[in-house]
Amino acid sequence: GPIAVGKSDAEGKFKLSTQGRPGAMVGAHRVAVTALAPAANAKAAKSNEAAADLGENYVPTVSSIPESYGDPRKSGLSATVSAKSAENDFKFDLK
């Protein structure tokens, strides 16, 4: 089915949308999580000619959690979305 995506806030709370509509499809899902932060040497890399080819706003990033969480086949994370929205409160323990 279609992929649901969302972005968390500073407290880790998130809401998903699927193809521009709020929520995710009812059923079992594999979950992927990414957490990107600007690379420590972003200023140096931004001045790099290769980075400039990617556009003026390009800022190199690094993952602040293990990258395996970003692959739904490897993350070990899953969730079952219910038709009852009150039951859809998911917490993922990223170690």
N, C-alpha and C positions, 0 to 999 in steps of 0.2 A: 504494500500500500504506500501511499504518499508519506513522505518524511515530515515529522513535526520538528520545529526548531524553536529555540527561545534563548533569551539572554538573562543571566542572573543579575541581581542587584548586589550591593555591597554586603548584604546580610546573607546572600546565597539563595534568596527566594527567586523563583522564576515562574513564568507563564509561557505556555507553548502556543504556537499557531501552526496550522497546516494549510498550505496553499493560500495564505492570506486570511484565513478564518481562524478565530480563537479556538484553542483546544487541539487535542490529538484524537485519532480514530480509536474507538473502543476496541479493546483486545490486548493481547500480549505483545510487548515490544522489547527489542534489544535497545540498550541505551549507550550513547557515547557522550563524553564530557570533554571539553577543551577549556583550558585556562591559559590565555596568552598574555604576556607582559612584554613591554619594549625591551629589546636586547640591551645589555649594559653598554655596548659600544655602538648604540643606534646612531649617534651623531657622526661617528667616523664612517660607519657603513652607509649612511645617507649621502655622504659626500662622494662615495664610491661611484664611478661611472656606470657600473652595472645596475646599482640601485636607482640611479637617476633615470635609467631607461624605463623603470617600472612606474614612474610618475612622481610628481612633486610631493605628494602626501604619503609616499611609501615610508613606513618605519619598520625595520626588521624586528621580529618578535621571537621569543623563546617560550617554551611551555613551562608553566610553574607547577605542573603536576606531571606524574609519569605519562608519557605519550601514549601508552597502551590504552588509557581510558578514552582516547579519541577515536578508537576503532571499535564499533559495536560488536564485531566478531571476537575481539580480544579483551574487552573491558570487564567482562564478568558481571555487568550491570544489566538489570532488566526491570520492567514495570508492567503491570496490567492495568490498563485504563478502564474505568467503569463508566457506565452511562449515567451513574449518580455522581455528580460533580463533587459532592461532599466527601466521597471516598477517594478522591484523587489528590492525595497529599503525599508526595514522594520525597524521601530523604536518601541521599547516597553518601555512604561513608568512603571517602577517597583516602586511601592510606599511602 
